[in-house]
C-alpha cells in the first residue's frame, strides 16, 4: 500500500453507533425531564417569593403542579416524538391523496356538466334543418295570407294545387293561428290588415327561430 492509500485509509473514520441501553435511552432522558420539572417548580417559587414575599402551601402546590405538567409534556414528546411524526406524515399523505381524489371528482363533475350542456344543444345539422323548416313555414304562411286576402280558398286541397304539401300546409296554418292571423276555423281574424298579418307571422318566426338551437325547444306551431 502506497502513502496516498495509507493516508486515505487513515482519513476514513467509520462512525461508531453507541449501543442502545436502558440507562442511555430511558433513565437519562427521564432524569433530565424530572430535573426540568423541578427547575420549573423552583422558578415558580422564586417568582411567588419575589411578588408576594412568602411562599404559601397553595402557591407551592401550584408551582409543583406546573413542574409536573412540564415534566409529563416533555416526557411524552421525547419518548413518543417519532410516533407523532409518523402520525403526522400519515395524515399529510392521506390529505394529499384526498385532495387528489377531490380534484379528480371535480374534474369528472365539470366534464359531466359540459356533456350535459352539449347534450341540450342540438347538432349543427339538426339546427340547420329546423331553421330551414321554419323558413319554409314562414314562406308558406305568407302565401296563405296573400291567398286569403285575395278572397281565394286556403284549404289543404287548394293550397296543394299551389305547391304546398299536407304537412307544410298544416305547419303554415298553425303558424298563422299562433300569430293571430287566422281563427280556429281557418278564417282571417276580423279587422286585421295584410300588413299586420305579415308582420305578426314574421315576428313570431323570428322570436321562435332564436331558440331553435335548443334541442328541447319546439315551437307551438311546429
C-alpha positions in Angstrom: 0.0 0.0 0.0 1.5 3.4 -1.0 1.4 6.6 1.0 -1.7 8.0 -0.6 -3.7 4.9 0.1 -2.5 4.8 3.7 -3.5 8.5 4.1 -6.9 7.9 2.6 -7.5 4.9 4.8 -6.4 6.8 7.9 -8.7 9.7 6.9 -11.8 7.4 6.6 -13.3 7.1 10.0 -16.1 4.6 10.4 -18.8 6.1 12.5 -19.5 4.1 15.7 -23.1 3.9 16.8 -23.4 3.8 20.6 -25.2 0.7 21.8 -28.8 1.0 22.9 -29.0 0.7 26.7 -31.8 1.3 29.2 -29.7 3.8 31.0 -28.9 6.0 27.9 -32.3 5.8 26.3 -34.6 5.7 29.3 -33.1 6.6 32.6 -31.0 9.6 31.5 -33.8 11.3 29.4 -36.3 10.7 32.2 -34.0 12.2 34.8 -33.4 15.2 32.6 -37.2 15.7 32.3 -37.7 15.4 36.0 -34.9 17.9 36.6 -36.5 20.3 34.2 -39.8 19.9 36.1 -38.1 20.6 39.4 -36.4 23.6 37.8 -39.8 25.0 36.7 -41.2 24.4 40.3 -38.2 26.2 41.8 -38.5 29.2 39.4 -42.2 29.4 40.2 -41.5 29.5 43.9 -38.9 32.2 43.4 -41.3 34.3 41.3 -44.0 33.9 44.1 -41.5 34.9 46.7 -40.4 37.9 44.8 -44.0 39.1 44.2 -45.8 38.2 47.5 -42.9 38.0 49.9 -43.8 34.4 51.0 -44.4 31.0 49.5 -47.7 29.6 50.9 -48.6 25.9 50.7 -51.2 26.6 48.0 -48.6 28.5 45.9 -46.1 25.7 46.4 -48.7 23.2 45.2 -49.4 25.2 42.1 -45.7 25.5 41.3 -45.3 21.8 41.8 -48.3 21.1 39.5 -46.8 23.3 36.8 -43.5 21.5 37.1 -45.2 18.1 36.9 -47.1 19.2 33.8 -43.9 20.3 32.2 -42.2 17.0 33.1 -45.1 15.0 31.6 -45.3 17.0 28.4 -41.6 16.9 27.7 -41.5 13.1 28.5 -44.4 12.4 26.1 -42.9 14.5 23.4 -39.4 13.0 23.9 -40.4 9.3 24.0 -43.3 9.4 21.5 -42.0 12.1 19.2 -41.2 9.6 16.5 -44.7 8.2 16.7 -46.2 11.7 16.4 -44.0 12.3 13.4 -45.3 9.1 11.8 -48.9 10.0 12.5 -48.4 13.5 11.1 -46.7 12.0 7.9 -49.6 9.6 7.5 -52.1 12.3 8.0 -50.4 14.5 5.4 -50.2 11.7 2.9 -53.9 10.9 3.4 -54.7 14.5 3.0 -52.8 14.7 -0.3 -54.5 11.6 -1.5 -57.9 13.0 -0.6 -57.1 16.3 -2.3 -56.2 14.4 -5.4 -59.4 12.4 -5.3 -61.5 15.6 -4.7 -59.7 17.2 -7.7 -60.5 14.1 -9.9 -64.1 14.2 -8.8 -64.4 17.9 -9.5 -62.9 17.3 -13.0 -65.4 14.5 -13.6 -68.3 16.7 -12.4 -67.1 19.5 -14.7 -66.9 17.1 -17.7 -70.4 15.7 -16.9 -71.8 19.3 -16.7 -70.1 20.2 -20.0 -71.5 17.0 -21.6 -75.0 17.8 -20.3 -74.8 21.3 -21.7 -73.7 20.0 -25.1 -76.5 17.4 -24.9 -79.1 20.1 -24.5 -78.0 21.8 -27.7 -79.0 20.2 -31.0 -76.2 19.2 -33.5 -75.5 21.8 -36.2 -77.0 19.7 -38.9 -80.3 19.3 -36.9 -80.3 23.1 -36.2 -79.9 23.8 -39.9 -82.8 21.5 -40.8 -85.0 23.1 -38.1 -84.2 26.6 -39.4 -84.9 25.5 -42.9 -88.3 24.2 -41.8 -89.0 27.5 -40.1 -88.2 29.5 -43.2 -90.4 27.2 -45.3 -93.3 27.6 -42.9 -92.8 31.3 -43.0 -92.9 31.4 -46.8 -95.9 29.1 -46.9 -97.7 31.2 -44.3 -97.0 34.4 -46.4 -98.5 32.7 -49.4 -101.6 31.6 -47.4 -102.1 35.2 -46.2 -101.9 36.6 -49.7 -104.4 34.0 -51.0 -106.7 34.6 -48.1 -106.8 38.3 -48.6 -107.3 37.8 -52.3 -110.6 36.0 -51.4 -109.5 32.6 -52.6 -109.7 29.3 -50.7 -106.8 28.3 -48.4 -108.0 24.8 -47.9 -105.5 21.9 -48.0 -106.6 20.8 -51.4 -106.5 24.4 -52.8 -103.0 25.1 -51.4 -101.8 21.7 -52.6 -102.5 22.9 -56.1 -100.2 25.9 -55.3 -97.3 23.5 -54.4 -97.7 23.2 -50.6 -97.8 19.7 -49.3 -100.1 18.5 -46.5 -97.6 18.6 -43.7 -96.2 22.0 -44.8 -99.8 23.3 -45.1 -100.6 22.1 -41.5 -97.5 23.8 -40.1 -98.1 27.1 -42.0 -101.8 27.2 -40.9 -100.7 26.6 -37.3 -98.2 29.4 -37.6 -100.9 31.7 -38.9 -103.2 30.8 -36.0 -100.4 31.2 -33.4 -99.6 34.7 -34.9 -103.3 35.7 -34.6 -103.9 35.9 -38.3 -106.4 33.0 -38.6 -109.0 31.8 -36.1 -109.6 28.1 -35.2 -111.8 27.7 -38.3 -109.1 28.9 -40.6 -110.7 32.3 -41.3 -109.0 35.6 -41.3 -109.2 37.5 -38.0 -111.7 40.4 -38.2 -110.2 43.8 -38.9 -106.7 42.6 -39.5 -104.8 44.1 -42.4 -102.4 42.3 -44.7 -99.5 44.3 -43.3 -100.4 43.4 -39.7 -100.8 39.7 -40.7 -97.4 39.5 -42.4 -95.6 41.4 -39.6 -97.2 39.2 -36.9 -96.1 36.0 -38.6 -92.6 37.4 -39.2 -92.2 38.5 -35.6 -93.3 35.1 -34.3 -90.9 33.2 -36.6 -88.0 35.5 -35.6 -88.8 35.0 -31.9 -89.0 31.2 -32.0 -86.1 31.0 -34.5 -83.7 32.3 -31.9 -84.5 29.2 -29.7 -84.3 26.5 -32.4 -80.7 25.7 -31.4 -82.1 24.4 -28.1 -82.8 20.7 -28.8 -85.5 20.7 -26.2 -87.5 23.7 -27.6 -90.3 23.1 -30.1 -92.4 26.0 -31.3 -96.1 25.6 -30.6 -97.0 25.9 -34.3 -94.4 23.3 -35.3 
